Amino acid sequence: MQTTEVGQNSEIKQVIGSLCMMNNRFMNFMLDDNKKAAQVFLRVILGDDKIKVRNVRIQSFIQNIYGHSSQLDILAQDSKGRYFNVEVQRSDEGAPARRARFYSSILDTHFLQPGKLYEELPDTYVIFITENDVLHDNLPLYNIRRRIDENAKCFEDGSHIIYVNSQRRDNTALGKLMQDLYCTEPKNLHYHEFAERMEFLKYSKEGEEKMTDVIEEYAARKAEALAKEAVKEAAKKAEEKEQANRIELAQGLLADGMSIEFTVRHSKLTEAEVRELASKLSA
């Protein structure tokens, strides 16, 4: 019993040790109520060192009584009243253009209070940090804004969508930030604003307890994988048994002098398999 617990604790520590900020849940813990870390993200991505984050929340659920609701990974507000939604997307399917459009629209409907003028609608930024270059132009950053086709001028409605390509991990400020997203050790982080939180989460008892749901999610995934493997193994054994029965039947038919064609039809083996059995019987 004690050996099992030691093994489980060791496995949990390995799981925690392997986590990086490209893991959605771990990113949430890194930025939850961590204004300094969120500030680094926004300042580097937007190239604006004057951004001052007022508050940051994770897993903000925005209810839409008329349609699809959303749960935002990270939602921050700065001192100018602007809202920033940061989403980490490891799957290309999780970052389609229309999802970005929807998130932008749901921020608008949520943050314009009844009785307020349209001019009071805050600027919003939907930022997708993607594992792959989903827009396929090998750019580190894609700033997407509406424009007027006839004169190519920007249509300044305060709405911004940004895709960040995490594959571009060079020595620029943005590239170093992308490197930090894949970093698993606090001492190797470029931005010290992340290091203290990562140290706490990975190497303190309190941090481990805080990440209980991450560990439970890992355990659930592992149990699911083991269950799938068990099903595959059972199916494999059933197929092997069925094949053995087919071979036994074919051998009996051939021994009784039945033709190759008859044996193939009744044993469900391939003609090549039956001919091989026949050659062994006549050897």
MIGUSE-815319 format. One line per field, with one value per residue: residue number from 0; x, y, z of N, C-alpha, C in turn. Coordinates in nm, 2 decimals, padded with zeros to 4 digits, m for minus. Example, Ala and Ser with C-alpha at 12.3 -4.5 7.8 and 13.67 -1.06 7.14 Angstrom:
resi	0	1 $
n.u	01.32	01.28 $
n.v	m00.57	m00.22 $
n.w	00.78	00.71 $
ca.u	01.23	01.37 $
ca.v	m00.45	m00.11 $
ca.w	00.78	00.71 $
c.u	01.32	01.29 $
c.v	m00.33	00.00 $
c.w	00.78	00.79 $
END
This chain:
resi	0	1	2	3	4	5	6	7	8	9	10	11	12	13	14	15	16	17	18	19	20	21	22	23	24	25	26	27	28	29	30	31	32	33	34	35	36	37	38	39	40	41	42	43	44	45	46	47	48	49	50	51	52	53	54	55	56	57	58	59	60	61	62	63	64	65	66	67	68	69	70	71	72	73	74	75	76	77	78	79	80	81	82	83	84	85	86	87	88	89	90	91	92	93	94	95	96	97	98	99	100	101	102	103	104	105	106	107	108	109	110	111	112	113	114	115	116	117	118	119	120	121	122	123	124	125	126	127	128	129	130	131	132	133	134	135	136	137	138	139	140	141	142	143	144	145	146	147	148	149	150	151	152	153	154	155	156	157	158	159	160	161	162	163	164	165	166	167	168	169	170	171	172	173	174	175	176	177	178	179	180	181	182	183	184	185	186	187	188	189	190	191	192	193	194	195	196	197	198	199	200	201	202	203	204	205	206	207	208	209	210	211	212	213	214	215	216	217	218	219	220	221	222	223	224	225	226	227	228	229	230	231	232	233	234	235	236	237	238	239	240	241	242	243	244	245	246	247	248	249	250	251	252	253	254	255	256	257	258	259	260	261	262	263	264	265	266	267	268	269	270	271	272	273	274	275	276	277	278	279	280	281	282 $
n.u	00.08	00.19	00.40	00.26	00.14	00.37	00.46	00.25	00.27	00.52	00.46	00.27	00.43	00.60	00.42	00.34	00.59	00.63	00.47	00.38	00.33	00.18	00.01	m00.33	m00.47	m00.26	m00.16	m00.37	m00.35	m00.11	m00.16	m00.38	m00.53	m00.28	m00.14	00.10	00.22	00.03	00.04	00.29	00.25	00.06	00.19	00.42	00.31	00.14	00.32	00.35	00.47	00.34	00.10	m00.11	m00.23	m00.53	m00.70	m00.73	m00.88	m00.96	m01.11	m01.36	m01.70	m01.93	m02.26	m02.50	m02.81	m02.96	m02.83	m02.53	m02.32	m02.01	m01.69	m01.42	m01.07	m00.87	m00.93	m00.86	m00.84	m00.73	m00.59	m00.70	m00.95	m00.98	m01.05	m00.91	m00.90	m00.74	m00.66	m00.53	m00.45	m00.39	m00.48	m00.54	m00.80	m00.92	m00.90	m01.05	m01.13	m01.39	m01.46	m01.30	m01.42	m01.67	m01.60	m01.51	m01.75	m01.91	m01.78	m01.84	m02.12	m02.14	m02.01	m02.12	m02.32	m02.68	m02.84	m02.61	m02.41	m02.32	m02.07	m01.94	m01.86	m01.61	m01.27	m01.17	m00.97	m00.91	m00.71	m00.54	m00.32	m00.14	m00.05	00.05	00.12	m00.14	m00.24	m00.07	00.14	00.39	00.44	00.53	00.33	m00.01	m00.20	m00.53	m00.77	m01.06	m01.11	m01.16	m01.24	m01.23	m01.04	m00.84	m00.81	m00.81	m01.09	m01.19	m01.32	m01.26	m01.23	m01.02	m00.84	m00.60	m00.36	m00.12	00.18	00.31	00.52	00.73	01.00	01.22	01.50	01.38	01.17	00.91	00.96	01.11	00.91	00.74	00.92	00.92	00.66	00.68	00.85	00.95	01.09	01.13	01.38	01.47	01.32	01.27	01.13	01.10	00.87	00.71	00.85	00.84	00.58	00.56	00.75	00.63	00.39	00.50	00.68	00.60	00.41	00.16	00.12	00.10	m00.14	m00.31	m00.33	m00.50	m00.71	m00.59	m00.43	m00.62	m00.75	m00.55	m00.53	m00.78	m00.76	m00.56	m00.68	m00.89	m00.73	m00.62	m00.84	m00.93	m00.71	m00.74	m00.98	m00.90	m00.71	m00.87	m01.03	m00.84	m00.75	m00.99	m01.01	m00.79	m00.86	m01.08	m00.96	m00.80	m01.00	m01.10	m00.89	m00.86	m01.10	m01.07	m00.85	m00.97	m01.16	m01.00	m00.86	m01.06	m01.08	m01.20	m01.24	m01.02	m01.17	m01.42	m01.34	m01.24	m01.47	m01.63	m01.47	m01.40	m01.14	m00.87	m00.80	m00.52	m00.44	m00.56	m00.45	m00.19	m00.22	m00.31	m00.08	00.09	m00.04	m00.01	00.26 $
n.v	m00.12	00.13	00.14	00.17	00.42	00.58	00.55	00.66	00.93	01.00	00.98	01.18	01.41	01.40	01.45	01.71	01.83	01.82	02.01	02.30	02.64	02.62	02.43	02.44	02.45	02.48	02.73	02.88	02.87	02.99	03.26	03.33	03.59	03.71	03.98	04.10	03.90	03.87	04.12	04.12	03.95	04.09	04.34	04.25	04.12	04.31	04.51	04.73	04.90	05.04	04.94	04.88	04.64	04.60	04.41	04.05	03.75	03.40	03.14	03.27	03.28	03.36	03.44	03.39	03.46	03.44	03.27	03.09	03.04	03.13	03.03	03.19	03.16	03.33	03.65	03.98	04.32	04.65	04.96	05.15	05.07	04.88	04.55	04.22	03.92	03.62	03.32	03.00	02.78	02.46	02.29	02.31	02.31	02.45	02.72	02.87	03.13	03.22	03.16	03.34	03.57	03.54	03.54	03.80	03.93	03.85	03.96	04.23	04.24	04.17	04.37	04.62	04.81	04.83	05.12	05.26	05.45	05.38	05.47	05.44	05.18	04.95	04.91	04.60	04.30	04.01	03.74	03.48	03.24	03.02	02.68	02.59	02.74	02.86	03.03	03.02	03.18	03.21	03.41	03.58	03.71	03.80	04.07	04.15	04.35	04.54	04.69	04.95	04.87	05.03	05.23	05.13	05.20	05.17	05.06	05.20	05.06	04.97	04.70	04.42	04.15	03.90	03.68	03.47	03.31	03.05	02.90	03.05	03.10	03.29	03.52	03.76	03.99	03.89	03.63	03.52	03.52	03.33	03.11	03.09	02.99	02.72	02.63	02.43	02.46	02.68	02.82	02.85	03.03	03.33	03.56	03.70	03.75	03.53	03.33	03.31	03.23	02.99	02.84	02.83	02.68	02.44	02.34	02.35	02.24	02.36	02.46	02.23	02.12	02.32	02.27	02.05	01.99	01.97	01.75	01.56	01.57	01.47	01.22	01.12	01.12	00.94	00.71	00.68	00.63	00.39	00.23	00.23	00.10	m00.15	m00.23	m00.25	m00.45	m00.66	m00.69	m00.76	m01.01	m01.15	m01.15	m01.30	m01.54	m01.61	m01.62	m01.85	m02.04	m02.03	m02.13	m02.38	m02.50	m02.48	m02.65	m02.90	m02.93	m02.94	m03.17	m03.35	m03.37	m03.16	m02.90	m02.62	m02.39	m02.44	m02.46	m02.20	m02.06	m02.15	m02.13	m01.87	m01.78	m01.63	m01.70	m01.73	m01.79	m02.04	m02.20	m02.20	m02.35	m02.59	m02.67	m02.72	m02.94	m03.13	m03.17 $
n.w	00.00	00.09	m00.09	m00.33	m00.29	m00.28	m00.54	m00.68	m00.59	m00.69	m00.97	m00.99	m00.93	m01.15	m01.36	m01.29	m01.31	m01.58	m01.69	m01.89	m01.99	m02.23	m02.18	m02.12	m01.87	m01.69	m01.77	m01.69	m01.41	m01.38	m01.45	m01.30	m01.12	m01.13	m01.19	m01.27	m01.43	m01.63	m01.74	m01.85	m02.07	m02.23	m02.27	m02.42	m02.64	m02.76	m02.79	m02.62	m02.36	m02.17	m02.08	m01.82	m01.61	m01.46	m01.35	m01.35	m01.46	m01.46	m01.66	m01.72	m01.73	m01.97	m02.00	m02.25	m02.32	m02.55	m02.72	m02.80	m02.53	m02.36	m02.23	m02.12	m02.14	m02.02	m01.89	m01.90	m01.77	m01.84	m01.72	m01.88	m01.93	m02.13	m02.26	m02.25	m02.39	m02.36	m02.53	m02.52	m02.77	m02.86	m03.05	m03.40	m03.48	m03.28	m03.32	m03.52	m03.76	m03.73	m03.47	m03.33	m03.41	m03.29	m03.02	m02.99	m03.04	m02.83	m02.61	m02.66	m02.63	m02.37	m02.22	m02.27	m02.10	m02.01	m02.12	m02.18	m02.41	m02.75	m02.80	m02.57	m02.56	m02.47	m02.59	m02.73	m02.72	m02.87	m02.82	m02.97	m02.88	m03.06	m03.11	m03.35	m03.67	m03.76	m03.96	m04.16	m04.28	m04.18	m04.00	m03.69	m03.56	m03.60	m03.67	m03.67	m03.82	m03.90	m04.22	m04.46	m04.78	m05.02	m04.97	m04.82	m04.56	m04.20	m04.02	m03.75	m03.50	m03.25	m03.21	m03.19	m03.31	m03.26	m03.36	m03.23	m03.32	m03.19	m03.27	m03.36	m03.21	m03.14	m03.07	m03.01	m02.82	m02.82	m02.92	m02.71	m02.52	m02.63	m02.61	m02.33	m02.29	m02.35	m02.16	m01.89	m01.65	m01.38	m01.35	m01.60	m01.73	m01.93	m01.85	m01.54	m01.41	m01.44	m01.32	m01.03	m00.97	m01.11	m00.97	m00.72	m00.79	m00.88	m00.70	m00.43	m00.16	m00.12	m00.38	m00.53	m00.42	m00.50	m00.77	m00.80	m00.97	m01.22	m01.19	m01.14	m01.38	m01.55	m01.44	m01.51	m01.79	m01.82	m01.72	m01.90	m02.13	m02.06	m02.04	m02.31	m02.42	m02.30	m02.41	m02.68	m02.66	m02.57	m02.80	m02.98	m02.88	m02.91	m03.19	m03.25	m03.14	m03.29	m03.55	m03.50	m03.47	m03.73	m03.88	m03.77	m03.85	m04.13	m04.17	m04.10	m04.30	m04.53	m04.47	m04.49	m04.76	m04.90	m05.15	m05.24	m05.30	m05.17	m04.91	m04.86	m04.88	m04.67	m04.44	m04.42	m04.44	m04.63	m04.98	m05.02	m04.76	m04.72	m04.92	m04.83	m04.59	m04.70	m04.84	m04.63	m04.52	m04.72	m04.72 $
ca.u	00.00	00.28	00.48	00.17	00.13	00.50	00.46	00.16	00.33	00.63	00.40	00.21	00.54	00.65	00.32	00.35	00.72	00.63	00.37	00.43	00.21	00.10	m00.10	m00.43	m00.50	m00.15	m00.16	m00.47	m00.30	00.00	m00.21	m00.50	m00.50	m00.14	m00.15	00.23	00.24	m00.06	00.09	00.40	00.19	00.00	00.29	00.50	00.23	00.09	00.44	00.32	00.52	00.26	m00.02	m00.12	m00.34	m00.61	m00.75	m00.72	m00.96	m00.95	m01.23	m01.48	m01.82	m02.02	m02.39	m02.57	m02.94	m03.02	m02.75	m02.42	m02.24	m01.87	m01.60	m01.30	m00.96	m00.81	m00.99	m00.79	m00.88	m00.62	m00.62	m00.78	m01.08	m00.98	m01.06	m00.82	m00.92	m00.63	m00.69	m00.43	m00.50	m00.30	m00.54	m00.57	m00.94	m00.97	m00.87	m01.10	m01.16	m01.53	m01.46	m01.24	m01.52	m01.77	m01.55	m01.51	m01.89	m01.97	m01.73	m01.91	m02.26	m02.13	m01.95	m02.19	m02.43	m02.80	m02.84	m02.48	m02.40	m02.23	m01.94	m01.88	m01.82	m01.47	m01.19	m01.15	m00.87	m00.92	m00.57	m00.53	m00.19	m00.16	00.07	00.10	00.10	m00.27	m00.27	00.02	00.23	00.51	00.46	00.52	00.21	m00.11	m00.30	m00.65	m00.86	m01.15	m01.07	m01.24	m01.18	m01.20	m00.92	m00.75	m00.80	m00.87	m01.22	m01.16	m01.43	m01.21	m01.22	m00.89	m00.82	m00.46	m00.31	00.03	00.23	00.41	00.64	00.84	01.07	01.36	01.55	01.31	01.09	00.80	01.01	01.14	00.79	00.70	01.00	00.87	00.54	00.71	00.95	00.90	01.16	01.13	01.51	01.50	01.23	01.33	01.06	01.10	00.73	00.65	00.93	00.80	00.45	00.59	00.82	00.53	00.30	00.56	00.77	00.55	00.29	00.04	00.10	00.05	m00.28	m00.39	m00.35	m00.56	m00.80	m00.50	m00.39	m00.74	m00.77	m00.45	m00.57	m00.90	m00.72	m00.49	m00.78	m00.95	m00.64	m00.60	m00.97	m00.93	m00.61	m00.80	m01.08	m00.82	m00.64	m00.97	m01.07	m00.72	m00.75	m01.11	m00.98	m00.69	m00.93	m01.16	m00.87	m00.76	m01.11	m01.12	m00.78	m00.90	m01.21	m01.01	m00.77	m01.06	m01.22	m00.90	m00.83	m01.17	m01.08	m01.27	m01.16	m00.97	m01.28	m01.52	m01.28	m01.23	m01.61	m01.69	m01.38	m01.38	m01.00	m00.84	m00.75	m00.38	m00.42	m00.61	m00.35	m00.07	m00.26	m00.31	00.06	00.15	m00.10	00.04	00.40 $
ca.v	00.00	00.24	00.15	00.23	00.57	00.65	00.55	00.76	01.06	01.02	01.00	01.32	01.50	01.39	01.52	01.85	01.88	01.83	02.11	02.43	02.73	02.58	02.35	02.54	02.46	02.53	02.87	02.95	02.88	03.09	03.39	03.36	03.70	03.74	04.10	04.12	03.81	03.90	04.25	04.09	03.89	04.19	04.43	04.20	04.08	04.44	04.60	04.85	04.89	05.13	04.87	04.84	04.55	04.63	04.28	03.93	03.64	03.28	03.07	03.36	03.23	03.47	03.38	03.45	03.40	03.42	03.18	03.02	03.10	03.10	03.03	03.25	03.11	03.44	03.78	04.09	04.46	04.74	05.09	05.23	05.00	04.78	04.41	04.14	03.78	03.54	03.18	02.91	02.68	02.36	02.22	02.40	02.32	02.53	02.86	02.92	03.27	03.26	03.16	03.47	03.67	03.52	03.58	03.94	03.99	03.82	04.06	04.35	04.23	04.16	04.48	04.74	04.80	04.89	05.27	05.32	05.49	05.29	05.53	05.39	05.04	04.95	04.84	04.46	04.23	03.86	03.70	03.34	03.19	02.89	02.59	02.58	02.86	02.83	03.12	02.97	03.28	03.21	03.53	03.56	03.78	03.84	04.17	04.15	04.46	04.57	04.80	04.99	04.82	05.13	05.32	05.05	05.26	05.09	05.10	05.21	05.03	04.93	04.56	04.37	04.00	03.88	03.54	03.46	03.19	03.01	02.83	03.15	03.12	03.35	03.60	03.89	03.99	03.80	03.50	03.48	03.49	03.20	03.01	03.07	02.91	02.58	02.61	02.36	02.49	02.82	02.88	02.87	03.13	03.46	03.67	03.67	03.76	03.39	03.23	03.29	03.16	02.85	02.78	02.80	02.58	02.31	02.29	02.37	02.15	02.44	02.47	02.10	02.11	02.41	02.21	01.93	01.95	01.94	01.62	01.48	01.56	01.38	01.08	01.08	01.09	00.81	00.60	00.66	00.57	00.25	00.16	00.21	00.00	m00.27	m00.27	m00.29	m00.58	m00.76	m00.71	m00.83	m01.15	m01.21	m01.17	m01.41	m01.67	m01.63	m01.67	m01.98	m02.12	m02.04	m02.21	m02.52	m02.54	m02.50	m02.77	m03.01	m02.94	m02.98	m03.31	m03.44	m03.37	m03.05	m02.82	m02.49	m02.29	m02.48	m02.43	m02.06	m02.01	m02.19	m02.10	m01.73	m01.74	m01.59	m01.81	m01.75	m01.86	m02.18	m02.27	m02.22	m02.46	m02.71	m02.71	m02.78	m03.07	m03.23	m03.18 $
ca.w	00.00	00.10	m00.21	m00.43	m00.27	m00.32	m00.69	m00.73	m00.56	m00.79	m01.10	m00.98	m00.95	m01.29	m01.44	m01.26	m01.36	m01.73	m01.74	m01.93	m02.01	m02.34	m02.12	m02.09	m01.73	m01.62	m01.80	m01.61	m01.27	m01.38	m01.46	m01.21	m01.03	m01.14	m01.28	m01.33	m01.54	m01.74	m01.79	m01.94	m02.19	m02.31	m02.32	m02.53	m02.76	m02.82	m02.81	m02.55	m02.23	m02.08	m02.04	m01.67	m01.59	m01.34	m01.29	m01.44	m01.41	m01.55	m01.68	m01.70	m01.81	m02.02	m02.04	m02.36	m02.31	m02.68	m02.81	m02.75	m02.42	m02.37	m02.11	m02.16	m02.06	m01.95	m01.92	m01.82	m01.80	m01.81	m01.66	m01.97	m01.94	m02.24	m02.22	m02.33	m02.38	m02.41	m02.54	m02.57	m02.86	m02.91	m03.17	m03.50	m03.49	m03.18	m03.34	m03.65	m03.77	m03.68	m03.32	m03.29	m03.44	m03.19	m02.89	m03.00	m03.03	m02.70	m02.52	m02.68	m02.57	m02.22	m02.15	m02.29	m02.01	m02.06	m02.11	m02.22	m02.55	m02.82	m02.79	m02.44	m02.57	m02.45	m02.69	m02.69	m02.78	m02.86	m02.86	m02.98	m02.89	m03.12	m03.11	m03.49	m03.75	m03.83	m04.07	m04.26	m04.35	m04.11	m03.92	m03.55	m03.51	m03.70	m03.61	m03.76	m03.79	m04.01	m04.30	m04.57	m04.91	m05.12	m04.95	m04.74	m04.42	m04.09	m03.97	m03.61	m03.41	m03.12	m03.20	m03.23	m03.31	m03.27	m03.36	m03.20	m03.37	m03.09	m03.34	m03.38	m03.08	m03.17	m02.96	m02.99	m02.69	m02.84	m02.93	m02.58	m02.45	m02.68	m02.55	m02.19	m02.29	m02.35	m02.06	m01.77	m01.53	m01.34	m01.36	m01.74	m01.79	m01.96	m01.78	m01.40	m01.36	m01.44	m01.24	m00.89	m00.97	m01.15	m00.86	m00.62	m00.83	m00.91	m00.59	m00.30	m00.13	m00.15	m00.52	m00.57	m00.38	m00.58	m00.90	m00.79	m01.09	m01.33	m01.16	m01.16	m01.53	m01.60	m01.40	m01.59	m01.92	m01.81	m01.70	m02.03	m02.22	m02.02	m02.08	m02.45	m02.45	m02.26	m02.52	m02.80	m02.63	m02.57	m02.94	m03.05	m02.84	m02.97	m03.33	m03.26	m03.12	m03.41	m03.65	m03.47	m03.50	m03.88	m03.92	m03.73	m03.94	m04.27	m04.16	m04.10	m04.43	m04.62	m04.43	m04.54	m04.90	m04.96	m05.24	m05.19	m05.31	m05.07	m04.78	m04.85	m04.86	m04.54	m04.32	m04.41	m04.46	m04.77	m05.06	m04.99	m04.63	m04.73	m05.00	m04.74	m04.50	m04.79	m04.87	m04.51	m04.50	m04.81	m04.71 $
c.u	00.09	00.36	00.39	00.16	00.26	00.51	00.37	00.21	00.44	00.57	00.34	00.32	00.60	00.55	00.33	00.48	00.72	00.54	00.44	00.31	00.13	m00.01	m00.21	m00.46	m00.38	m00.13	m00.25	m00.42	m00.18	m00.05	m00.32	m00.46	m00.36	m00.12	m00.01	00.26	00.15	m00.02	00.21	00.35	00.14	00.10	00.38	00.42	00.18	00.20	00.41	00.36	00.44	00.13	m00.01	m00.24	m00.41	m00.66	m00.74	m00.80	m00.94	m01.09	m01.36	m01.59	m01.91	m02.15	m02.45	m02.71	m03.01	m02.94	m02.64	m02.34	m02.10	m01.80	m01.47	m01.18	m00.91	m00.88	m00.92	m00.85	m00.76	m00.68	m00.70	m00.92	m01.09	m00.98	m00.98	m00.86	m00.81	m00.67	m00.57	m00.49	m00.40	m00.35	m00.57	m00.72	m01.00	m00.96	m00.92	m01.13	m01.30	m01.54	m01.40	m01.35	m01.63	m01.73	m01.55	m01.65	m01.95	m01.91	m01.81	m02.05	m02.25	m02.09	m02.02	m02.32	m02.56	m02.79	m02.72	m02.48	m02.30	m02.08	m01.86	m01.84	m01.67	m01.40	m01.17	m01.05	m00.89	m00.78	m00.57	m00.38	m00.19	m00.03	00.13	00.06	m00.03	m00.31	m00.17	00.11	00.36	00.54	00.45	00.39	00.12	m00.21	m00.41	m00.74	m00.95	m01.09	m01.17	m01.18	m01.14	m01.08	m00.82	m00.73	m00.86	m01.00	m01.21	m01.28	m01.39	m01.20	m01.09	m00.89	m00.67	m00.43	m00.16	00.08	00.34	00.53	00.76	00.90	01.21	01.40	01.49	01.23	00.98	00.85	01.05	01.02	00.73	00.79	00.96	00.74	00.57	00.81	00.89	00.97	01.17	01.27	01.55	01.41	01.31	01.26	01.04	00.96	00.66	00.72	00.88	00.67	00.48	00.66	00.72	00.44	00.37	00.64	00.73	00.43	00.16	00.01	00.04	m00.10	m00.37	m00.42	m00.41	m00.64	m00.71	m00.46	m00.50	m00.77	m00.67	m00.49	m00.69	m00.86	m00.64	m00.58	m00.85	m00.86	m00.62	m00.73	m00.97	m00.83	m00.67	m00.90	m01.01	m00.76	m00.75	m01.02	m00.96	m00.73	m00.87	m01.08	m00.89	m00.76	m01.02	m01.08	m00.83	m00.87	m01.13	m01.01	m00.81	m01.00	m01.16	m00.93	m00.85	m01.12	m01.12	m00.87	m00.94	m01.18	m01.16	m01.18	m01.12	m01.09	m01.38	m01.46	m01.27	m01.37	m01.66	m01.60	m01.37	m01.23	m00.98	m00.79	m00.60	m00.36	m00.46	m00.50	m00.22	m00.10	m00.26	m00.17	00.13	00.09	m00.04	00.19	00.44 $
c.v	00.12	00.26	00.21	00.38	00.64	00.65	00.65	00.91	01.10	01.05	01.14	01.43	01.51	01.47	01.67	01.91	01.90	01.94	02.24	02.51	02.70	02.48	02.45	02.56	02.52	02.68	02.94	02.97	02.98	03.23	03.43	03.47	03.74	03.86	04.12	04.03	03.84	04.03	04.22	04.04	04.00	04.30	04.38	04.17	04.21	04.54	04.73	04.84	04.97	05.06	04.84	04.76	04.58	04.50	04.17	03.82	03.52	03.22	03.15	03.31	03.35	03.41	03.46	03.38	03.38	03.32	03.11	03.10	03.06	03.11	03.07	03.20	03.22	03.57	03.88	04.23	04.55	04.87	05.18	05.18	04.91	04.64	04.32	03.99	03.70	03.39	03.11	02.80	02.58	02.29	02.33	02.42	02.42	02.68	02.90	03.06	03.31	03.24	03.29	03.58	03.66	03.57	03.73	04.00	03.96	03.92	04.19	04.35	04.23	04.29	04.62	04.73	04.87	05.04	05.34	05.35	05.39	05.34	05.48	05.24	05.03	04.88	04.69	04.40	04.08	03.81	03.54	03.31	03.04	02.81	02.59	02.72	02.84	02.91	03.10	03.07	03.30	03.34	03.51	03.61	03.82	03.94	04.18	04.26	04.48	04.69	04.83	04.95	04.92	05.21	05.25	05.11	05.17	05.15	05.09	05.19	04.98	04.78	04.51	04.22	03.98	03.73	03.54	03.32	03.14	02.93	02.92	03.18	03.17	03.43	03.74	03.88	03.89	03.66	03.44	03.45	03.36	03.09	02.98	02.98	02.76	02.54	02.54	02.39	02.64	02.89	02.91	02.98	03.26	03.57	03.62	03.67	03.62	03.30	03.20	03.21	03.01	02.78	02.74	02.68	02.44	02.25	02.33	02.28	02.23	02.45	02.34	02.08	02.20	02.36	02.08	01.89	01.92	01.79	01.52	01.46	01.47	01.24	01.03	01.04	00.96	00.69	00.57	00.59	00.42	00.17	00.13	00.10	m00.14	m00.32	m00.32	m00.43	m00.69	m00.79	m00.79	m00.98	m01.22	m01.24	m01.29	m01.54	m01.70	m01.68	m01.81	m02.08	m02.14	m02.14	m02.36	m02.58	m02.57	m02.63	m02.90	m03.03	m02.99	m03.13	m03.40	m03.43	m03.26	m02.96	m02.69	m02.39	m02.32	m02.43	m02.28	m02.00	m02.04	m02.15	m01.95	m01.68	m01.69	m01.71	m01.84	m01.83	m02.01	m02.25	m02.30	m02.34	m02.59	m02.76	m02.77	m02.92	m03.18	m03.25	m03.31 $
c.w	00.00	m00.03	m00.33	m00.42	m00.31	m00.47	m00.74	m00.71	m00.66	m00.93	m01.10	m01.00	m01.09	m01.38	m01.42	m01.32	m01.51	m01.78	m01.78	m01.96	m02.13	m02.30	m02.07	m01.94	m01.65	m01.64	m01.71	m01.46	m01.27	m01.38	m01.37	m01.11	m01.02	m01.24	m01.34	m01.45	m01.66	m01.81	m01.89	m02.08	m02.28	m02.36	m02.43	m02.66	m02.84	m02.84	m02.74	m02.40	m02.12	m02.03	m01.89	m01.65	m01.45	m01.27	m01.40	m01.38	m01.51	m01.55	m01.66	m01.79	m01.84	m02.07	m02.15	m02.37	m02.44	m02.77	m02.73	m02.64	m02.44	m02.24	m02.16	m02.08	m01.97	m01.99	m01.83	m01.86	m01.76	m01.75	m01.75	m02.00	m02.06	m02.18	m02.31	m02.29	m02.44	m02.41	m02.59	m02.64	m02.91	m03.03	m03.27	m03.51	m03.39	m03.20	m03.48	m03.64	m03.71	m03.53	m03.27	m03.30	m03.33	m03.05	m02.88	m02.98	m02.89	m02.59	m02.54	m02.61	m02.42	m02.15	m02.19	m02.21	m02.06	m02.03	m02.15	m02.37	m02.62	m02.82	m02.67	m02.45	m02.56	m02.57	m02.64	m02.78	m02.76	m02.91	m02.85	m02.98	m02.94	m03.12	m03.25	m03.56	m03.83	m03.94	m04.18	m04.34	m04.28	m04.04	m03.77	m03.49	m03.62	m03.63	m03.71	m03.72	m03.92	m04.09	m04.41	m04.71	m05.00	m05.10	m04.86	m04.60	m04.32	m04.05	m03.81	m03.52	m03.28	m03.10	m03.26	m03.21	m03.34	m03.27	m03.33	m03.24	m03.28	m03.14	m03.36	m03.25	m03.10	m03.05	m02.94	m02.86	m02.71	m02.85	m02.80	m02.50	m02.50	m02.62	m02.40	m02.19	m02.29	m02.24	m01.94	m01.64	m01.50	m01.37	m01.51	m01.81	m01.82	m01.87	m01.63	m01.34	m01.36	m01.35	m01.10	m00.88	m01.01	m01.04	m00.75	m00.66	m00.84	m00.78	m00.45	m00.28	m00.16	m00.30	m00.58	m00.54	m00.46	m00.72	m00.90	m00.91	m01.21	m01.31	m01.18	m01.31	m01.59	m01.56	m01.48	m01.73	m01.92	m01.80	m01.83	m02.13	m02.19	m02.05	m02.23	m02.49	m02.41	m02.36	m02.64	m02.78	m02.63	m02.72	m03.02	m03.01	m02.90	m03.12	m03.34	m03.24	m03.23	m03.53	m03.63	m03.50	m03.66	m03.93	m03.89	m03.82	m04.08	m04.27	m04.17	m04.23	m04.53	m04.60	m04.48	m04.69	m04.97	m05.05	m05.17	m05.19	m05.20	m04.93	m04.75	m04.81	m04.72	m04.42	m04.31	m04.42	m04.61	m04.85	m05.04	m04.86	m04.64	m04.81	m04.92	m04.65	m04.58	m04.82	m04.75	m04.49	m04.59	m04.81	m04.64 $
END
